[in-house]
Amino acid sequence: MRLFRAAGGKQQSVEEGLRFWLSASNTLIAVGFFGYILVRKMQLETYFGTSDMLDLASQAFTLDRSFWGHVVPYFQGEGAVIMLSVATVIWYLRYIHAVRNEMDVLVRFYSKFNPPENWQSILGSRWVPFLAIGITLGFIALAYFVDRLDLYCIVMLILNVLDIRGNSMLRLNLTRHFADPDYHPLEGDFYRPFINRRREVAAEYWIYRPQVERIGIMMIATMIAFMLVSPQGVFGFTVTKWLPYSIIVLVIVGNELTMARWRIVRDKALHAIEVDEEEAERVRDGIK
């Protein structure tokens, strides 16, 4: 919907327009890249004789019996992989959207007169490149191993560890900067009350929410799925591959639903502050 609104001529600033179209471009590249990997993991040629998506779409729309006769066997054999593939792409797209959105949110927790400007003052700054590259490579590996759940689980655990480290760094830096008088909004800053209110929202979301516990639950469930998919049968019995795949998909979906609920609460609070700030600006400038 955002794409149609932007294309339909919604009034935007230059910065907003550039941010939107760069974001849309990056998203399209990501979807294309993941699609390239995942299509080759779905065993389409084994069941349908071709992996050409246009050819398959043509067969589907023309009601080709040779196509429809293979649909049920295909989903019976590869449905679990397809399910996890879709969950992985959604997870990645929501992740990159959240990162972009939260960078914009974090900027507004500081006054423009005394923001933290020294990169070296950020706790764990040396970790940032490793986290950024590691998480990106991790999602690529998830797409590549979507048909090997044992390896997928190992990569997922690595991503969980990186997520814990990233959350820990963010919480430490917010706590440090919010407590440091050097970064308190100045007495004469018109925006001081609004910045302080935003900081309360930030503390509620990033510091007081059980972020580490959330990731810990993901790791426990991932380990259970890993043990269930083990060919040696860790629990002394073997199970259908649908069970461990379903556990991982439920973990991903449950995590995203939890984060979505927390972000909705956070964004509503931030929006209310923004409305109050705009009203205060109009009063200050004598605009009715």
MARRO-366125 format. One line per field, with one value per residue (C-alpha): x, y, z; residue in one letter. Coordinates in nm, 3 decimals. Each point is the difference from the previous one (the first is absolute). Layout:
# residues N
east (X / ...) $
north (Y / ...) $
up (Z / ...) $
rest (a / ...) $
//
This chain:
# residues 288
east (0.000 / 0.283 / 0.130 / -0.334 / -0.040 / 0.350 / -0.052 / -0.339 / 0.155 / -0.016 / 0.179 / 0.344 / 0.320 / 0.313 / 0.142 / -0.319 / -0.009 / 0.364 / -0.040 / -0.312 / 0.135 / 0.339 / -0.186 / -0.226 / 0.302 / 0.185 / -0.311 / -0.043 / 0.366 / -0.037 / -0.318 / 0.161 / 0.310 / -0.192 / -0.235 / 0.297 / 0.130 / -0.331 / -0.144 / 0.298 / -0.069 / -0.363 / 0.063 / -0.240 / 0.174 / -0.022 / -0.380 / -0.099 / 0.285 / 0.096 / 0.104 / -0.100 / -0.254 / -0.155 / -0.050 / -0.156 / -0.229 / -0.109 / -0.083 / -0.194 / -0.209 / -0.075 / -0.112 / 0.262 / -0.077 / 0.368 / 0.059 / -0.296 / 0.054 / 0.335 / -0.115 / -0.119 / 0.307 / 0.221 / -0.148 / 0.003 / 0.371 / 0.123 / -0.271 / 0.212 / 0.287 / -0.238 / -0.153 / 0.342 / 0.111 / -0.295 / 0.060 / 0.370 / -0.069 / -0.263 / 0.240 / 0.276 / -0.226 / -0.138 / 0.353 / 0.136 / -0.315 / 0.039 / 0.367 / -0.073 / -0.296 / 0.183 / 0.297 / -0.242 / -0.154 / 0.335 / 0.109 / -0.291 / 0.111 / 0.267 / 0.003 / 0.145 / 0.218 / 0.195 / -0.044 / 0.264 / 0.228 / 0.313 / -0.036 / 0.272 / -0.210 / -0.258 / 0.041 / 0.082 / 0.050 / 0.256 / -0.268 / -0.239 / 0.162 / 0.020 / -0.363 / -0.122 / 0.195 / -0.066 / -0.377 / -0.014 / 0.209 / -0.214 / -0.320 / 0.168 / 0.103 / -0.356 / -0.129 / 0.270 / -0.062 / -0.380 / -0.011 / 0.253 / -0.170 / 0.289 / 0.234 / -0.279 / -0.036 / 0.373 / -0.005 / -0.311 / 0.176 / 0.294 / -0.243 / -0.158 / 0.340 / 0.066 / -0.345 / 0.075 / 0.327 / -0.169 / -0.278 / 0.251 / 0.205 / -0.310 / -0.125 / 0.341 / 0.041 / -0.350 / 0.044 / 0.338 / -0.102 / -0.332 / 0.180 / 0.286 / -0.064 / 0.201 / -0.282 / -0.295 / -0.207 / 0.107 / -0.218 / -0.086 / -0.076 / -0.363 / -0.013 / 0.131 / -0.333 / -0.070 / 0.349 / -0.036 / -0.338 / 0.152 / 0.276 / -0.260 / -0.154 / 0.345 / 0.080 / -0.331 / 0.060 / 0.375 / 0.096 / -0.302 / -0.155 / 0.123 / 0.201 / 0.268 / -0.262 / -0.180 / 0.316 / 0.068 / -0.339 / 0.085 / 0.329 / -0.163 / -0.263 / 0.268 / 0.202 / -0.309 / -0.062 / 0.368 / -0.017 / -0.325 / 0.145 / 0.314 / 0.024 / 0.134 / -0.324 / 0.119 / -0.322 / 0.008 / -0.265 / -0.035 / -0.270 / -0.143 / 0.201 / -0.312 / 0.038 / 0.345 / -0.074 / -0.327 / 0.180 / 0.244 / -0.276 / -0.205 / 0.308 / 0.057 / -0.367 / -0.037 / 0.310 / -0.120 / -0.347 / 0.153 / 0.228 / -0.288 / -0.213 / 0.282 / 0.074 / -0.367 / -0.006 / 0.330 / -0.102 / -0.338 / 0.173 / 0.255 / -0.277 / -0.186 / 0.319 / 0.046 / -0.357 / 0.056 / 0.331 / -0.157 / -0.279 / 0.256 / 0.190 / -0.318 / -0.073 / 0.358 / -0.014 / -0.347 / -0.158 / -0.359) $
north (0.000 / 0.240 / -0.051 / 0.095 / 0.302 / 0.123 / -0.061 / 0.169 / 0.337 / 0.022 / 0.316 / -0.091 / 0.177 / -0.070 / -0.201 / -0.205 / -0.069 / -0.110 / -0.218 / -0.167 / -0.078 / -0.117 / -0.225 / -0.132 / -0.066 / -0.188 / -0.203 / -0.101 / -0.103 / -0.207 / -0.169 / -0.077 / -0.144 / -0.214 / -0.110 / -0.110 / -0.222 / -0.133 / -0.093 / -0.231 / -0.157 / -0.083 / -0.295 / 0.136 / -0.176 / -0.335 / 0.020 / 0.220 / -0.053 / 0.368 / 0.269 / 0.285 / 0.200 / 0.156 / -0.344 / -0.131 / 0.304 / -0.058 / -0.364 / 0.101 / 0.267 / -0.219 / -0.285 / -0.237 / -0.343 / -0.097 / 0.288 / -0.041 / -0.375 / 0.065 / 0.272 / -0.228 / -0.232 / 0.309 / 0.155 / -0.335 / -0.035 / 0.359 / 0.184 / 0.026 / 0.160 / 0.243 / 0.095 / 0.073 / 0.187 / 0.238 / 0.051 / 0.073 / 0.265 / 0.169 / -0.009 / 0.167 / 0.268 / 0.088 / 0.009 / 0.249 / 0.214 / 0.005 / 0.097 / 0.295 / 0.114 / -0.027 / 0.201 / 0.286 / -0.048 / -0.002 / 0.332 / 0.179 / -0.098 / 0.270 / 0.376 / 0.142 / 0.223 / -0.277 / -0.339 / -0.275 / 0.063 / -0.201 / -0.349 / -0.130 / 0.103 / -0.264 / -0.307 / -0.298 / 0.212 / -0.251 / -0.267 / 0.189 / -0.096 / -0.366 / 0.000 / 0.168 / -0.232 / -0.307 / 0.050 / 0.057 / -0.311 / -0.188 / 0.070 / -0.103 / -0.325 / -0.055 / 0.025 / -0.235 / -0.264 / 0.021 / -0.363 / -0.112 / 0.073 / -0.123 / 0.259 / 0.259 / -0.041 / 0.050 / 0.323 / 0.114 / -0.053 / 0.209 / 0.276 / -0.018 / 0.051 / 0.301 / 0.134 / -0.030 / 0.186 / 0.274 / 0.042 / 0.010 / 0.272 / 0.209 / -0.026 / 0.085 / 0.304 / 0.133 / -0.043 / 0.169 / 0.295 / 0.061 / 0.014 / 0.220 / 0.373 / 0.087 / -0.145 / 0.140 / 0.251 / 0.354 / 0.211 / 0.244 / -0.265 / 0.036 / -0.372 / -0.112 / -0.134 / -0.192 / -0.153 / -0.108 / -0.159 / -0.186 / -0.127 / -0.146 / -0.186 / -0.118 / -0.131 / -0.188 / -0.165 / -0.067 / -0.023 / -0.131 / -0.233 / -0.364 / 0.011 / -0.247 / -0.240 / 0.017 / -0.103 / -0.269 / -0.161 / -0.001 / -0.175 / -0.269 / -0.074 / -0.006 / -0.255 / -0.220 / 0.013 / -0.078 / -0.310 / -0.115 / 0.027 / -0.194 / -0.321 / -0.181 / 0.066 / 0.181 / -0.082 / -0.367 / 0.035 / 0.163 / 0.248 / 0.136 / 0.294 / 0.215 / 0.014 / 0.163 / 0.224 / 0.109 / 0.075 / 0.234 / 0.173 / 0.049 / 0.139 / 0.252 / 0.099 / 0.020 / 0.218 / 0.237 / 0.027 / 0.079 / 0.265 / 0.145 / 0.036 / 0.173 / 0.231 / 0.096 / 0.112 / 0.188 / 0.167 / 0.110 / 0.166 / 0.168 / 0.117 / 0.160 / 0.186 / 0.114 / 0.135 / 0.193 / 0.132 / 0.126 / 0.168 / 0.169 / 0.122 / 0.151 / 0.180 / 0.126 / 0.128 / 0.151 / -0.235 / -0.104) $
up (0.000 / 0.076 / -0.352 / -0.156 / 0.226 / -0.087 / -0.370 / 0.021 / 0.077 / 0.380 / 0.106 / 0.134 / 0.090 / -0.201 / 0.291 / 0.034 / -0.373 / -0.011 / 0.309 / -0.141 / -0.346 / 0.130 / 0.244 / -0.278 / -0.221 / 0.273 / 0.077 / -0.364 / -0.019 / 0.318 / -0.122 / -0.335 / 0.163 / 0.246 / -0.277 / -0.211 / 0.280 / 0.125 / -0.341 / -0.043 / 0.339 / -0.068 / -0.233 / -0.264 / -0.287 / 0.181 / 0.020 / -0.296 / -0.247 / 0.004 / 0.248 / -0.234 / 0.202 / -0.312 / -0.152 / 0.321 / 0.023 / -0.359 / 0.075 / 0.310 / -0.174 / -0.301 / 0.228 / -0.140 / 0.147 / -0.004 / 0.240 / 0.234 / 0.029 / 0.169 / 0.240 / 0.282 / -0.012 / -0.011 / 0.314 / 0.175 / -0.074 / 0.019 / 0.192 / 0.314 / -0.194 / -0.173 / 0.335 / 0.150 / -0.314 / 0.025 / 0.374 / -0.064 / -0.265 / 0.219 / 0.295 / -0.203 / -0.150 / 0.343 / 0.141 / -0.257 / 0.033 / 0.380 / -0.022 / -0.230 / 0.209 / 0.331 / -0.125 / -0.065 / 0.344 / 0.184 / -0.150 / 0.170 / 0.351 / -0.003 / -0.029 / -0.319 / 0.218 / 0.178 / -0.168 / 0.035 / -0.298 / 0.081 / -0.146 / 0.233 / 0.301 / -0.092 / 0.218 / -0.218 / -0.315 / -0.129 / 0.005 / -0.227 / -0.336 / 0.106 / 0.112 / -0.319 / -0.230 / 0.213 / 0.007 / -0.377 / -0.069 / 0.252 / -0.192 / -0.325 / 0.167 / 0.127 / -0.356 / -0.127 / 0.272 / -0.003 / -0.120 / 0.264 / 0.328 / 0.214 / -0.155 / -0.005 / 0.377 / 0.055 / -0.203 / 0.186 / 0.335 / -0.125 / -0.100 / 0.346 / 0.161 / -0.226 / 0.087 / 0.372 / -0.048 / -0.203 / 0.257 / 0.283 / -0.174 / -0.067 / 0.357 / 0.146 / -0.224 / 0.061 / 0.376 / -0.011 / -0.219 / 0.173 / 0.336 / -0.126 / 0.071 / -0.312 / -0.212 / 0.196 / -0.198 / 0.089 / 0.231 / -0.277 / -0.261 / -0.111 / -0.077 / 0.340 / 0.141 / -0.319 / -0.009 / 0.364 / -0.076 / -0.295 / 0.226 / 0.235 / -0.294 / -0.109 / 0.348 / 0.011 / -0.339 / -0.008 / 0.368 / 0.194 / -0.256 / 0.037 / -0.323 / 0.113 / 0.135 / -0.337 / -0.181 / 0.261 / -0.070 / -0.371 / 0.073 / 0.215 / -0.264 / -0.271 / 0.198 / 0.039 / -0.376 / -0.065 / 0.220 / -0.163 / -0.350 / 0.095 / -0.205 / 0.307 / 0.186 / 0.314 / 0.183 / -0.104 / -0.271 / -0.339 / -0.096 / -0.323 / -0.131 / 0.028 / 0.380 / 0.028 / -0.299 / 0.162 / 0.328 / -0.177 / -0.197 / 0.318 / 0.174 / -0.281 / -0.019 / 0.378 / 0.028 / -0.272 / 0.153 / 0.340 / -0.149 / -0.204 / 0.315 / 0.188 / -0.294 / -0.036 / 0.366 / -0.047 / -0.326 / 0.137 / 0.293 / -0.230 / -0.232 / 0.290 / 0.094 / -0.360 / -0.011 / 0.324 / -0.131 / -0.323 / 0.196 / 0.225 / -0.307 / -0.145 / 0.329 / 0.016 / -0.358 / 0.043 / -0.254 / 0.061) $
rest (m / r / l / f / r / a / a / g / g / k / q / q / s / v / e / e / g / l / r / f / w / l / s / a / s / n / t / l / i / a / v / g / f / f / g / y / i / l / v / r / k / m / q / l / e / t / y / f / g / t / s / d / m / l / d / l / a / s / q / a / f / t / l / d / r / s / f / w / g / h / v / v / p / y / f / q / g / e / g / a / v / i / m / l / s / v / a / t / v / i / w / y / l / r / y / i / h / a / v / r / n / e / m / d / v / l / v / r / f / y / s / k / f / n / p / p / e / n / w / q / s / i / l / g / s / r / w / v / p / f / l / a / i / g / i / t / l / g / f / i / a / l / a / y / f / v / d / r / l / d / l / y / c / i / v / m / l / i / l / n / v / l / d / i / r / g / n / s / m / l / r / l / n / l / t / r / h / f / a / d / p / d / y / h / p / l / e / g / d / f / y / r / p / f / i / n / r / r / r / e / v / a / a / e / y / w / i / y / r / p / q / v / e / r / i / g / i / m / m / i / a / t / m / i / a / f / m / l / v / s / p / q / g / v / f / g / f / t / v / t / k / w / l / p / y / s / i / i / v / l / v / i / v / g / n / e / l / t / m / a / r / w / r / i / v / r / d / k / a / l / h / a / i / e / v / d / e / e / e / a / e / r / v / r / d / g / i / k) $
//
